[in-house]
Amino acid sequence: QTCALPILDEDNLHGRLQLAEALARAGRADESAKAFKALADWLLKHDEIDDWEQVAERALVQDPDDTTLAHDLALHYVRSGKYAHALTKLAICYESGAVSAELLELSIDTLEALGKIGLKPTDTIVFYDDSGSLSATRAVWSLDVYGHKDSRVLNGTWTSWDAAKKPATKDVPTRAATQYAFSGTPNTSIVVTMDQMVKAVGDPSKIVCDSRTADEYTGRDLRAPAKNGGHVPGALNLAYSEAVDKSGAFLPVEDLKKLYDNAGIKAQDNQTIFTYCQSGVRAAHAWFVLKYLIGYEKVAVYDGSWEEYGGRSDTKIEGGRS
């Protein structure tokens, strides 16, 4: 098949786009893919982003399985904090990659929330909650992914703070709003994709930690929207709640290490621990304990967790399938 190709005007976004699409129509898929990649590089270099969303979508129309362009652009805008609202539509364009669609959508809320309360990338952010640090650890993991340099968890939660009669107020502090932008590079090494979790089954270099309850692990407690009960084959179960005391404070490090060791979650230098739960929140709690309290270097969260894995009909499952 032949067709006339437009002359490339290297300084014209639409000229580049027309060439890439014409190559695709001519059946020259490899050249088209390269042209779209070159277009992505050009967009990022020149910061020409008014039409970036349209370009990404049109690239995916040519090859729905090639998410390279969308992925490159998405990482750029997560990192820069520019045009955050546009991430929502782009996130829908693909379901997997080094950064998941859910994380991209979450980044929009995160940027807006941090800016609204006047925070800056150089600030130390301390998170606390009243639910055993579930929300606090998820927040720290999220900011670690996006590249915020210094975020921490208040050990003991609000419950302990209040019980100890520490200073408290009902006043809402006011700070001038900022245009928060993540200053670091997204740390995708602590994010596990669906494909990576599937490949982890039977891989001796991976230890999979299921941080749900025992009933969820065995399939007796099936929670929507997952369609199947059970667990990832080979996954070891330790409920996140075992790591905190009644007040919500973390157990001493020695006790935490013994707890995870006894559950078989004990990584060697060449092993990586993948954590998951139902929706990624409890998994982030386990990630925080394993990485920052016990001290394992290679720990990552499967953000899609059981809602994604257990919602598929083509995944390997132990412990029952509905």
C-alpha positions, 0 to 999 in steps of 0.5 A: 500500500502506498500513499503520499506522505506530507513533508515534515516541518520539524518546527510544526507540531501538526506536521509531525502528527500528520506524518506519523498518522500517514505512516500508519495509514501506509502500513508502515507501523514501525516508522509510525511508532518512531514518528509518534515517539519523536513527536513525544520527545519534541513536545517535551523538549519544546513544552508544547502542551496545548495539544498534547492530550489530543496527540496522545489519544490519536497515537493510541487510536493508531496502536491501542497497545502502544502506550509509550507516548501516553506514558512519557507525557504522563510522567512529564506532567506528574513531575512538573505539576502542569496541567494536572486536570488533563491527567484524568482523561489521559489516565483513562487511555491506558490501564498499565505501565510504570505509573497506573491510571489510579495513581495518575488520577490521585496525583491530581487530587494530591497536587490540588490538596497540597497547594490549597493548604499552602505546602511547598516541595521543600516542606517536611509533611507529617501525616496522622490519622485515627485509624492505625496510620492507614491513611497516613502511611498511604499518604507517605507512599503516594508522596514517595512515588511522586517525588516529595522529599520529606514526608513522615508519619506521627507514631501513635495516631491522633488517638494517642496524642489526644489521650496523652493530652498533647496540645490541641486546637479547633482552629483551622490554620490559614496559609497562602495557597501555592501552586504545588509541583512535585520537584523530584522524579516519580519513583516507579520502583515502589509501584507494582503493576498488574503484569509485574504481579502476574510474573511474580507468581513462582519467581523466587526473587519476589516475596508477595505479602498479602496484608488483608485479613485471614478470611479475605486471604482464604476467600471466605470474605469476598469484598466488592468489586472483586469477583473472586475470592482467595489470594495470589499463589504463593502469597504470605498472609499477615494482616496489617493490623498486627503491626500496631498496638491498641492505640494505633502505635507501631510495635517496637522494631524488634517485634515487627521484624519477628512478626514478619519473619514468623510469617515467612516475609523475610527478604534476602538481598536479591529479593523484592517484597510486593505488598497488596491488599484489597485496594492498596491502602493496607498494602501501603501500611505494610510497605511503610513497616517493611521499608522504613521500620524494619529496613528492607530496601526493595519493597513495592506496593501493588496499587491495583491490589485484589480489586484488580487481580481478583476481578479478572478471570485470567489470573491464577488464584489460590484459596478459591474462585467464585 
